[in-house]
Amino acid sequence: MKPEIQRISQISSHQSVICIMGDDQIPKRLKLTKQENDFAQNQLQAKEECIFINSYNRSVYLIRLKEAIAHYKVREELRRNAYNLRKLIKENNYSELVITSENAYKGAIEDFTEGLLLSFYSFDKYKTKPGKDDKKSYPGKLLLQGDLEDTEIKWIIDLTDAVYFTRDRIKEPVNKLNASALAEEIKKTGDSAGFKVEILTKGKIEALKMGGLLAVNKGSVDPPVFCILEWHPANCLNKNPIVLVGKGIVYDTGGLNIKTGDFMAGMNGDMAGAATVTGVLYIVAKTGLPLHIIGLIPSTDNRPGGNAYTQGDIITMYNKMTVEIGNTDAEGRLILADAISYASKYSPELIIDIATLTGSAAMTFGNQAIAVMTNADRKYIKLLEECGNDVYERIAELPLWDEYGESLKSDVADLRNIGGREAGAIIAGKFLERFAEFPLIHMDIAGTEMLKKDDYYRLKSGPASGLRLLSTFLRRVAADYSEKK
């Protein structure tokens, strides 16, 4: 359960407190005893970053900010400190916990609170008996004290709400969340946040001749869906919408080119792109961002059953282009390609797709960067890079040179869905570019999303990679539009 966030004006002597410090001056309002103060000063002189004072009736945590590093890294260190404290906080079983600051940068309380909330997340809905770690609990309330802006507090609340339910959906097994169930969850989210959701079922998808989505679905007993999410406020600043496309493969076996070894483990999370797009629309709507945003989510599972599509098949995509299937495990790009083609009907300012697409991206950048490929204006990439640093969901760009498209040539169709062994992430991006009639940013989150262990507050098995980045990016886009008016 996520803690409730409240503002307070003063700290009482019995409240447990986390104080973020920009220097070694311990604030008097913490009301430490002489013994506690002497202990804290000794720890500060020893260059300890986190100091824990456990008194009879309360606890005090002092967090000293790092110096002589870039500001965005200071912010990230603070979020990581929050993660490092989560176990100790849980063990002390507080009902509430105050977060304040002294001589720290503006926004430090919000950054620490964000890191703490993201670290508190757990997925335990299917546990029937509590384990030993479940006997203690995180605080029911976080009380923020200091120079805070209401808009920033609301942003943190809405953003972490979005991350929580996005992680929930990513972690659901496919026997609980198939494509149709995912569509219903998206609809519920839209109703809750205030954005529109239209669900296209198999008959409509067939009428639209979305050959990529239909081909991948052929091996499944469950029908595909195509969800259209839209936030179009009356005060929107952009003339043409920004379209977000999320990969919604609710389970990927690889199809007839079946995944071997342990490569199928965790493939219920192959719809992380779809969940992330939904989460972004949630925060855009909840915060009333004055932008016209459309989300497109093609969804199915990829199985080897029934009349499954095969290596060598030739399919006709939504844009009438023909594709020779070189590998049925390269299915994500097929459903994304149909959605990217469909996006053209909106004449978008920009298309951004996000997907757990290739092992190549993970092998290239590990869990440290989202692989990005683009043919869009450099101003978008510069802004995306800045936002990536701000939230520490950093991007690393790969080229989309024309030569990479050579390996997609087919003897029997317009193109193949795979190239050679080399440059796999780039080739996937190049494939998608062929279906984009408007500027495209392709984000491959395979490395940052499919985590086998916690990367601090980015928790394993589905941290909702890219959600905070895209949400912050759109917020900045809206701010830039406002400045120009």
N, C-alpha and C positions, 0 to 999 in steps of 0.2 A: 504494500500500500504506500503510495507516494505521500510524503508529509505535506501538511497544509502550510502555506507561507503567509506570515503576517508581519506587519510593521509595528515596531514599538519605539517609544521616544526615550525611555530610560531603562537602565539595567538595575535590577535589585540585587542585593548582596547574596541571595540564596539561589540565583539562577546560574546554571552552567553556561559557560561562554566560550566561543571561539573568537579570538581577536587576531586580525591580520595586521601586521606591523610593518611600516615602511622604514623604520629605524629601530634603535634599541631602547627607545623611550616607552616604558610600560605605563599605560594610562592609569591615572589615579582612580578613575571611575570603576575599575575592576575590583578595587578595595582588597588588594592582596595583603596578607599579614606580612610582617617584617621577614619572617622565616621564608615565606613563599616568594617574596620579592627578591631576597638574597639568592635563593635557589635559581630563580629565573634569570637573574643577572649573570650568575656563573655559567649558566647554559648558553646565554647569548654570547658571552665572551669566548666560549668554546666553539662558536660558530654553528651551534645547533639550529636547524631550520624549524623544527617543530618541538615545542616544549609542552609537556603534559603535567599539570599540577592537580593532584587528586586530594581535595580537602574532605572534611567530614561530611559536609552538607551540599557540596557542589564540586564540579570540575572546571578547570580553566585550561584552555589550549591557546598557546601563543605561536603564531606562524610568522616567521621572519621572511620577508620577500627577498629574492635574490637580487644582486646588483651586477652591473656591468655586463648585462646581456640584453639582447633586443627586447623591446616591450612585449611583442607578441609571445616571446618565449617566457617572459615573466608571468604572463597570463596563463600560459599552459602549465607552468610549474605549479601555480596555485591550484589549478584544477586537479593536477596529479597529487598534490598534497591532500586534497579532499579525499581522493580515492585511498590514499595510504592510511588515512585516519578512520575509514569506514568501519573496520572490524573493531577497533577500540571503542568507537562510538556505540556500536551495537552491543558490545559486551557490557557497557555501563547502563544500558536500558533506560535512557532518558525519555521522559514524556515530552519534553520540549528542550530546545537548544537555541541559544542566542548566537547570532553571527554579527560581529561588528568590526570596525577597523580603526587604526590610528596612524596618521601620516602616510597612508597608503594611497595609491593612485585611485582616481575616480572610476568606479566600476569594479573594484576589487571584491567587494561583498557579493556582487552579482556573479562574478566569475567563479568564486569559491562555491557559492550556493549551487550554481549549475553543475560543477564537477561533483559535488556531494549528491545531488539528486540523481544524476546519471549513474553514480556508483551504487546507490541504494537499490537500484532495480533488481528484481528477481522474477523468475517465471516458475511458479510452483502450484499452479491451479489444478494440476492432476495428482498432487501428493495427497494421499489419504491419511498419512500419519506424519506428524512433525518430526524432523530430525533434530539432532542435538543443537545444530546451528540455528534452528527455528524457535528455540525456547526464549531467546532474547529478541528484541525488536528495535528497529530504528525509531528515532523520535517521531511522535505524531505531529509535532509542529516545529517549524524553523522560524524563529523570530528575528527579523532583520532590523538592526539599529544603526542609523547613520544617515549620511547625505545621499538619499536615494531618490530616483525618479520613478514615478508610478508607471510610466510607459515601459521602462526597462524591467521592472519587476514583473509586469504583465507579460512581457516578451519571454522572460525566463520561465514563467509558469506555463505559458502556452507551448513554448518550444519543448520543454521537458515532458509535458503531457503528450505531445506528438511523438517524441522519441519512445516513450513508454508503450503506447499502443502500437506503434510501428514494430517495436521489438516483439511485442506479444504476437503479432500476426506472423512475423518471420519465424518464430519458434514453434508455431502450431504445426503438428504433423499433418500429412496430406489426408489421412483418414478422418481428420476433423475439419480440414480446410481445403476442399478441392476448389476448382475454378469458380463454380457457381456460388459456393459459400464465401469465397473471397469477394465476389461481386456484391453479395449482400452486406458484408462487413464494410465495404467501401460506401455503399448506400447509407448505412447507419451513420458512418462518419460524416458524410455530406449533410445528412439531416441534423446532426449534432452541431456541426460547425457553421452551416449556412451556405454551402456551395451545392450546385446542382449535380446530379449524377444520372446519366442515362445508361442503361445496361442493354447492349445488343446481344441477343441469344443466337444460337447456331443458325436458325433460319435466316436472320438478317445478315449474318456474317457470310453465309452462302450467297445471298442475293448480291452482296457487295463484292463477291468473288475475291475474298482475302485468302489467296492460295497458300500463303506461308503459314498462317494460323491454322487453316483447315488441314494442311498436310501433317503438321506436327501433332495434331489432335487425333489423327486416324487410328493410332494404336491404343487409344483410351476408350473406356466405357463411359466416361463423363464428358459432357459437351463443353465446347469452348465458350468463352464470353469475351466481349470487347466493351470496356467501360469508358465512357466519356465524362470527365469531370470538368466543371466550369465554374469559375469565380469571375463575375462580370459586374463590379459595383458601378453605381451611377456616376461616381466621381473618378472613374479610371483615367489615368494619365496617358496611357499608350494607345495609339490609334490601331495598331495591329497587335494581336495577342502574342504572348510567349507560350509556346507549347512544350509541355513536359511529357516525355514518353518513358514508361517504366516496364521493364521485363517482368511478366507474370507467370513464369513457369513454376507451378506449385509443387512439382516434383520432377526431377530429371534423372531418368535411368540411363540416358544416352540413346534410347530407342534401340533399334536393331544393332547399332554400333555400341553395344551395352558397355557401361563403365565397369571396369574390373578392379580387383583389390578393394581398397577402402575408399575409392573415389566417389562412390555413391552416397557415402555417409554425409549427412547434413544437406542433402539436395532438396529437402523441404524448404530450405532458405533461398532457393534459386528464384524466388519471387520477391526478393528484397527490393529490387528496383520499383516494382509495383507498389509495395508497401510504403516505400520512401516518397514516391510521388503523391500518394494519398496523404501522408503526413505533412508534406509541404503545403498541399491545398488546405489542410486543416489549419495550419498556423497562419497562412495568408488570409483565410476567411475570418478566423478568430480575432486577428489583429486589425482587420479591415484595411489591408494593404490596397492602395488605390491603383491596382494593375489588373488588366484583363489577362487571366491565366487559364489555360486549358490543359487538362491532363488526359492522356490516352494510355489505356492499360489493356493490352491483349493478354489473355490468360488461358492456359491449358496445362495439363501434365504431358510429359513426353515418355511414352511407354512402348514396349516392343510387341504389344498384343494385337489381336484381331487383324485388321487390314493395315498394319503399320506401314508408314512410308519407308522406302528402301533406298539404299545407295544406288545411284543411277537413275532414279525417278526424275522426270522433268515436270516442274510445276509452274503454273502461271500466277504471278503475284497480283496484288490489288492494282498496281500501276500498269499491268499487262506485260511486264517484263517476264521472260522465262528464265528459270533457274534449274540447273542440273544439280542434284543432290550428290555431293561428294562424301558427306558424312552426316549421319542422322543425329550425332551428338553436337552438331553445330546448328542447333535448333533455335537458340535465342535470337540470332540475327535474322532468322526468317520471320518470326512474329513481330520483331521490332521494325523490320523493313516495311511490312504492311502498314503498321501504325505511322511510321514516318511519312510514307506516301499519303496516307489519309490526312495527315496534318496539313498538306498543301491546300486543302479546301478552305482553310482559315486564313490563307495568305499571311502566315506568321512573321513577326519581326525576327524571331529566333526559335529554333527547335533545340531542345536539350534532351537527350536520352540518357538514362542511367540504368546500368545492368551489371549483374555478376556474369560477365560474358566469357572471358578467356582465362585459362590457366597461364597463358603467356604473360598477361598483365601482372599476375601474382608473382611469377618467376622474375619479371623484370624489376618490379619496385617493392616486392614483399608487402608488408602491411603498413608501409610508411607513406605511400602516396597513391592517390587516385590517378589512374592513367587517363589522360585526356587527349583527344584528337579533334581537330576542328578546321573548318573552312570559313569560319565567321570572322567578323571584324575584330582586330586585335584589342579594341577597347574592352570587349567582353572578357577576353582571356586575362587581361591585366586586372580587371575587377574581380574575376573569379579567383585569381591568384592571391589578391589582397584579402579577400574574404576567407580563403583557405588558410592563410596564416592566422587571421583573427580567431577562428574557431579551431585551428590546428587540424583541419581536414585538408591537408595540402595536396596540390595537384602537381603532376609532372607530365609535360606535353611530349607526345610522340608525333612524328611527321605524317602527313597524308600525301606524300609525293605521288605523282601520276604513275611512276614506275611500279609502285606496289600493286597497282591494279592489274598489272600484266598477269599475275599468277591466278587471277580470278577468271581468266578466259576459258571458255568451254568450246569444244568442237561441235556440240549438238544444241546448245542453248545460248542465251544472251550472256550468261555468266554462271560460274559454279559458286556454291556456298562456302567453299574452303579454298585455300591456296596450298603452298608447300609447308614444310615444317618450320621454316624461318619466319620471323616477324608476325607471329600469329595474332597478336593484339592489334597490330596495325592493319593487317589484312581484313580482320573483322570490321574495323572502323571504316576501311575503304569500301567494303561491301555495303555498309549502311549508307555511306555517302552517295552511292549510286541511286538511292531512292529518295534523296532529299532535294527538293526543288527550291528550298530556302535555306539560309545559313544554319549550319548544324554544329552543335557541340556534343561529342560522344564521350560519356564518362563510364569507364570500365572499373567497377568497384570489387572485382573478384579478390584482389589481395587485401583490401581494407575491410571487407565485409565477412569473408569466410575465415574468421579468426578461430584458431584452435586453443588459444588461451587469452586471458584478459590483456588488453593493451591499455592499462590503467582503467579509466572510466569507460573506455570503449570495450564493452564486455564481450566475452567470447560467444561464438555461435549466433551472431546477428546483432551488431551494435547499432544498426540503422545508419550505416555509413553514407555520407552525402546529404543527409537531411538537414543538418545544421548549416552546412555549406550552402546548399541551394536556397534555404530560407533566408540566410543572411545576404546572399547575392541578390535575391529579388527585393529585399528591403533596401539595399543600396541602390538598385536600379530605380525604385520608386523615389528615393531621396534625390537622385540625380535629375529625374524628370521634374520634380518639384522645384529644384534650384533654377532650372531653365525657364520655368513659366514666369 
